[in-house]
């Protein structure tokens, strides 16, 4: 009987350790997702700057003589 209890205690301990590692894994994955979203945000911001520089500013410059 004591052997079965020891086995149960060991399995409960192992399962508890696995859930801790699962929580740690989810936290790590969340951090990685946040990091990748930050990188995507930086590239989107740079793309907006390029869009303004090459498309919107020439349109404004072309419309200035038309407004006068």
N, C-alpha and C positions, 0 to 999 in steps of 0.2 A: 504494500500500500504506500509506503514511504517513497518507493522508487517512482511510482506513478505521480505522486505529488511533486517530486523533484523534477520530473520531466515536464509537468505542466508549468511549474515555476520557470524553468529554463525557456520553454516556448513562449511564455508571456513576456519574459525579459527580452527575448529575441524580437518578438513582434513590437515591443515598445521601442527598441532601438531602431527598427526599420521605419516606424512611423516618424521618429525624429529625423532620420535621414531623408524621408520623403518631404517633410516640412523644409528641411534645409535645401533640398533640390528645388522645391517650388520657389523658395526665396531667391535662389540663384537664377532660375529661369526668369523670374520677374525682373531681376536686375538686368539681365541680358536683354530682355525685351525693351526695357526703358532706355538702355544704352543705344540699341539699334534705332529706336524712335528718335532719339536725339540726333543721331547721325543723319537720319532721313530729314529731320527738320532743318538741319544745317544746309543740306543740299537743296532743299526746296527754297530756302531763303536765298541761296546763291543763284538759283534759277530765276527767282523773281528779280534780282538785281540785273541779271543778263537780259531778261525780258524788257525791263524798263529801259536799259541802256540801248538796246538794239532795235526796239520796235516802238515804244511809246514816245521816247524823246524825239526821234526823227519825225513822227507824226505831228508832234507839237511844233517843232521847228518849221515843218512844211505848212502848217495852218496859220502861223503868225503873219505872213504876208497877205493871206486871204482876209484876215480880220481887219487890216488897215484900210 
